[in-house]
Amino acid sequence: MNYHIIAAWAPGAFEIIIILVVILLLFGGRKIPELMRGIGKGIKEFKEGVKDDEKDDDRPKS
């Protein structure tokens, strides 16, 4: 795999700061905590679903 191509597409610190400023301008200071809370809940539910699927795979089939 050519790692130079992957590194060329990775955002740097300046790009991340620009993205965060744009998000702040679009959503405002009050909406960002709500947005992050929703993303956190979605990730938590996804992890629980994956964990449940792994438990189902471990059960012996009869």
Protein Blocks (a to p, Z undefined) as FASTA:
>chain_A
ZZklmmmmpccfklmmmmmmmmmmmnopmlmmmmmmmmmmmmmmmmmmmmmmmmmmmpcc
ZZ
